[in-house]
Every structure is written in structure tokens, then in C-alpha cells.
Amino acid sequence: MLPLEHLQTTMARSVLAIEPMVSAKMLTAGKADPLARLRIYQNNTRSSLTAVLMAVFPVTVRLVDERFFRYVASEFIRRHPPVESRLARYGAGFPRFLKTIDTLSDMPIVAETARLEWAIAEALDTTSLPPRTLADYDKIDLGPSPDILLQPSLRLIVSHWSILSVWTAHQQDTAVDQHCTWTRRPERVALWRAGNSVRLVLLDRADFAFRHSLKHGFGVEHAASRANALEPNFDLVSALVRLFADGLVTNVRITVPPLSN
């Protein structure tokens, strides 16, 4: 008889169809057919994982039709089964997988929209920290280039396609003329968790570069320099006010220059 851990691993891989069915001799179920019972687990597992993907990518489902989505989801589950127990984390590779589907080769907006939906799922699964306000720093000298820490749920996405327009159009229950929203137009999207929902906004090139730099740990001076390179009239004060107004600032750290010898 196999050790319990080995048996559990073998069973899990068989349920997910990663390897051939386990031998009937390994299973006992009274007078019931053990392999038939295993197939029930397989079907239930695939059904559950498909339901997870449909919940995470609802707009993608509408773009391609539910029946086709279920087929693609089944292939994804077969090739990329879960690697951790939290179902909320399942589906990270699904947008990339969509790009490999020949049938969708002339519909790149599908994979791009799925990428946006996964970012939304990630944001909802990330802790939201208490935001700071401008009033918190009224009497503090922050120096020329403080470090501004942003909400960990902030996601920044740039696409060659109108992904936010597509996503927004599908938030209503009314029918959507797909081709009116499938536009090859660059969109830069910022999204973050706000309570139990997600806020999504479009950014111009300069504001996107500014927030992107801050998110990756660069100081205000560096972030403003990147933004100014794209837009000479970039308004730093307005950009900072928007960050605080959006509840995105979680802390401001003063950068102390090193002492000179």
C-alpha cells in the first residue's frame, strides 16, 4: 500500500488528469466502481475550476460566448492545473493562454481584456491600507524628493486596445455592439481596491509614468522627471493632489541625503 502522502499526490494528479488514471487496485469503495467514482471527482473539480474562471473573467466570457469559454477553460485547466489551494489565486496565466488559441488570433482584445480582469481580481485579493491625507503633512518638511508609498493593490496596465472601454461597456446587462468597442486605441489604466470594489481610471502618458515610477519605489523627483519627459507641462502639484484624493498614498518617507566627508 502506498504511503498516504504519495497516494494523495497520485489521486490529485489523476483527478486533474495530469497523468493516467490510478489503478483500480489502489482504490477501495465497497461494491462501487472506484474508477467511476474517481471520474465524479474529476468532473466536479473541472466544473468548480471552470466556475472560478468564469467568475474572474465575466467580460471575457461575454466576448467569446459561454460555450467557447468553457472549452478554452477546460483546456487551460488540463494544461495548467492549480498549484496552490487558494482558488482566488487561480487564473493568473489564463490571459497569456488565450493568446495561444488560434481561433482568437484575430481578436487580441479578448486576451487584453482578460489581462485587465485578472488585475481586478488581484486588486480585490490585496490588502487595502489606511490612506493618508495632505493634512497629515502640513507641518512637515518633506524635502525635495520624498518617497511616496502607494496602495499595494494599485495596478497599472497599458494596452494597445481599448480595454477599459470594453470592460465598462459590459458592466450593464444590455446588449453591446462588440465591434463598436473593439478599437485599436492605446489605453493606460490605473486600478486599485476601494473598500469591497475596484476603482478604474484612464491616465495620460505623463500621469501613468509618474504613478508607475512611484509604485516601483522611485522618489518624487525621479517620477516627475519621467513625466516631464513625456509632457513638458506636467503639473506635479495637481498629480500629487490627485494621488491623495484617490486614497492611494499610504505613507510619505523623507529621504535623508548621505553625509559628505
N, C-alpha and C positions, 0 to 999 in steps of 0.2 A: 504493500500500500504506500502511496506517495505521501511524503510529509505534507502537513496542512498548507504551508506557505506555497509549496510547489503546486499542489492541487488547486489552490485558489488562483494562482497565476495562470495555470493552464486553462482553467474554466473561464477566466476573464478574457483570455485571448481567443478562446473558442466562441464565446458569446459575441465578441466584436469581430469575429471572422478574420482575425489576423493570421490564424493558422487553421489547418483542417480540424474537423470535429474531434473532440476527445473520444476515446474508445468507450463503448458501452460498458466494458468491464470496470471502468473507473467510477461508474455511477450506479447507485442503487436507489430504486424508488418503488419498492414493493412490486406489484404486478404491472405498474405503468411502464410504458416505453420510455426509458431515460433520455434517449436522444430526441424524442418528440417533445419531452418537457424542456430540454435544452433549447429547442427551436422556439418555444414560447418565450424564453428569456431573451433570445436573440431578437425576436420581433418586438418585444416590449422595450428593449434597450434602443433599438433603431428608432422606434416610434417616439420615445422620450427625447432622444438627441435631435431628431428632426423637429420636434415641437420647440426645443430650445432655440434652434437656428431660426425658425420661423418667428419666434418672439423677438429675437435680437435684430433680425433683418426684415421687418414688415414691409418697408417700401420696396426692397429688392424683390420680395415675393410678388408684389403687385406689378412690378416692371416686367417680370418674365412669365407670369402665370403660375398659380399654385402647383399644378401638376408637374410642370417642368422643374420648379424649385425643389419639389420633393425628390425628383430623380437626381438632381445635382447634389442635394443634401445627402442622399443615400451613398453616392459615390465618394463624397467628401468624408463621411463617417467611416466608410470601408477603408479608405486610404490614410485617413488622419484621425484615428480614434482618440478619445480624451487621454491626457497624460496626468491629470490631477483630478481630485474628487469634486472640486467646486465647479458645478455646471455653469455658473456665471462667467467663468473664465474660458469656456469652450467656444470656439469660433474665430479665434484670432487669425488663423490662416485662411479663413473662408474667402475674403476678398481677393487674395492672391490666387486661390484655387479657381475662382470664377474666370480669371484671365486665361486659364489653360483650356477652357471649354471652347471648342471650335465653333459651336453654334452661336456663341456670344462674341465672336471676333469682330463683328461689325457693330457691336453695341457696347463700346467701352464705358459708357455711362453707368452700366449695371455694376461692374466691379468698383467703379469710383464711388457710387452711391453706397455700396456695401461698406467701403472703407470709412465713409462718414458715419454710417450706422454703428460700426464697431467702435469708433471713437466715442460715440454717445454712450454705448454700453460700458466702456472703460471709465468714462467720467462718472457715471452713476454708481460704479463699483468702487470709487475712490473717496477717501475721507474729505469732507469739506471743513476747513479750518475757520475759526472766527476771523472775520475781516477787520482790518484796521482802517481808521479814518484819517483824513488830513488833520483834523483837530488834535489827534494824538501826538502830532509832531510840530505843533505850533511854536513851541518854545525851545526846540532842539535844533542845534546847528548840525545839519547832516553832511556838510562838506560838499565838494564839487561833484563827487561821483559815488553816492551811496549804493549799496546792494539792495535791490528791491526783491523780496521773495514773494512769489505768486502762488495762488491756489494750486495744490498738486493735481487737481482734476482738470486743469486747463489743457486743452488740446488745440493744436494749430495745424490746419490742413490746407494745402494748396493743391488745386486740381486744374487741369486744362478744360474741365467740363463744369457746367452749371449745377453742381451737386446740391448746393443749398436750395436753389430754386426748385429743383426736382423734389427734394425732400419736403420742402414747405408745401408744394402743390398737392402732395399726397397726405397731408395731415387732415384733410377734410374727407368726408365719406362720399362726396360727389365724384362723378367720373372725371378723369383727367385725360386731356388730349396729349398723349405721350410726346409726340413729335414737336409740339409747341414748347415743351420744356427741355427737350434734348438739344441743348445748344452748346457748341464748342466755344465756350467763353470762360476764360480763367476766373476762378473764384477762390478767394482766400478766406477761410472760415476759422473763427475762434469759437470754441465751445467750452463750457465748464458747468459743473454741478451747482445748482442753486436750490437748496432745500432738497426736495424729492424729484425735482425736474432738472432739465438742462437748458441753459440759455445758449443760443447760437446767433452770431452776428457776422456780417461781412466786413472785411477790413481792406483798406487800400494797401498798396505795396509798402509804403513807409511805416504805417502803423503795425503791419504784420511783422516787418523786420524788427521793429522796436520791441514788440512783445516777445518775439522769438529769441532775441538776444537776452532779455531779462529772464525768460524761462530757463535758459541754458546757463545761468549763473554769471552773466556779464554785468558790469556796473552800468549806471545810467549814462555815463559819458560815452562808453562804447556803443550802447544801444542807440543813443541819439545820433552818434556819428554814422552808424549804418543807415538809420532812417533819413538823415540829411543827404546822404549819397544818392538816395532814390528820389527824394523830394526836398529841394533846397529850401522850401518854405515850411518845412515840417515844424509844427508848433509843439515844443516839448511840454510846456505847461499844460496845454489842453490834453495832451496824451496822458500825462500823469493824473490829471483830474479825472479823466475817464476811467483809468485803472482803479482808482479809489471808489468812484461812483458805482462801478460794476462789482464791487466787493472782491476784487481779485488780489489785493495786497494783503498779505498775512504778516509781514514784518518788514522793517527797514533797518538795515545794519550800516553803521558808519564805518567806512574804510579808513583805517589809520595808516598813513604813509610810513614806510620804514625810516628809522633814524639814520641820518647821514653821518659818516665818520668825520 
